[in-house]
Structure formats: C-alpha cells, structure tokens
Amino acid sequence: MKCMKVKENPSDDWQLFYSSIQGFEYQPGFSYTLQVKQFDVPNPPADAPSIRYELVKIVEKK
C-alpha cells in the first residue's frame, strides 16, 4: 500500500498518511504544500476511516 508523508505544521515530525485526499492526485517527483478540509464521516464501516479529506488548494508544488 502506498502512502504519503505529511505534517500539519512545519515544526512537526513527518507522519505516514494512508488516506486519500479528494481532488488531489500526487505526481511522483514533486513535493507539495496543500490546504485541505477535514470532515467527520458519520457511521463509517468498520474497515473505513472516520475522517475524509478534501483538497482546498495546492499552496506550493516544487
């Protein structure tokens, strides 16, 4: 399973992120700074995340 490395703040350590971000398609070889919205998923299935993420904008791509 592929994942992304993320941090919420510049001073945070990197964490592995296994969920998807709706509206975002990663292109290998680039580093991104994203703005996303987080939504609670009511009554998620047992094998699904309880939070979903949606892309607001790509702040930086390098």
C-alpha positions as CSV (number, residue, x, y, z in Angstrom):
1,M,0.0,0.0,0.0
2,K,1.3,3.4,-0.9
3,C,1.2,6.3,1.5
4,M,2.2,10.0,1.8
5,K,4.4,11.6,4.4
6,V,2.6,14.6,6.0
7,K,3.0,17.1,8.7
8,E,0.4,19.6,9.9
9,N,2.9,22.3,11.0
10,P,6.4,23.0,9.7
11,S,7.9,22.1,13.1
12,D,6.2,18.8,13.3
13,D,7.8,15.4,12.5
14,W,6.7,13.6,9.3
15,Q,3.9,11.1,9.8
16,L,2.7,8.4,7.4
17,F,-0.7,9.2,5.8
18,Y,-2.7,6.2,4.3
19,S,-5.9,8.0,3.4
20,S,-6.7,9.8,0.2
21,I,-7.4,13.5,-0.4
22,Q,-10.4,14.0,-2.6
23,G,-9.5,16.2,-5.5
24,F,-5.7,15.7,-5.2
25,E,-3.6,13.5,-7.5
26,Y,0.0,13.1,-6.4
27,Q,2.6,13.3,-9.2
28,P,5.8,11.5,-8.3
29,G,9.0,13.6,-8.0
30,F,7.2,16.6,-6.5
31,S,6.8,17.9,-3.0
32,Y,3.5,19.7,-2.2
33,T,2.2,22.1,0.4
34,L,-1.6,21.6,0.5
35,Q,-4.6,23.2,2.2
36,V,-7.2,20.6,3.0
37,K,-10.5,20.4,4.8
38,Q,-11.2,17.6,7.2
39,F,-14.7,16.1,7.5
40,D,-16.1,13.6,10.0
41,V,-17.7,10.6,8.3
42,P,-20.9,9.6,10.2
43,N,-21.2,5.9,10.9
44,P,-18.2,4.7,8.8
45,P,-17.9,1.0,8.0
46,A,-15.5,-0.8,10.4
47,D,-12.8,-1.0,7.8
48,A,-13.0,2.6,6.6
49,P,-11.6,5.8,8.0
50,S,-13.8,8.0,10.2
51,I,-12.4,11.2,8.6
52,R,-12.3,12.2,5.0
53,Y,-10.0,14.9,3.5
54,E,-10.8,17.3,0.6
55,L,-8.3,19.5,-1.3
56,V,-9.0,23.2,-0.9
57,K,-5.9,24.3,-2.9
58,I,-2.3,23.5,-3.8
59,V,-0.3,26.1,-1.9
60,E,3.1,25.1,-3.4
61,K,4.4,22.4,-5.7
62,K,8.2,22.0,-6.2
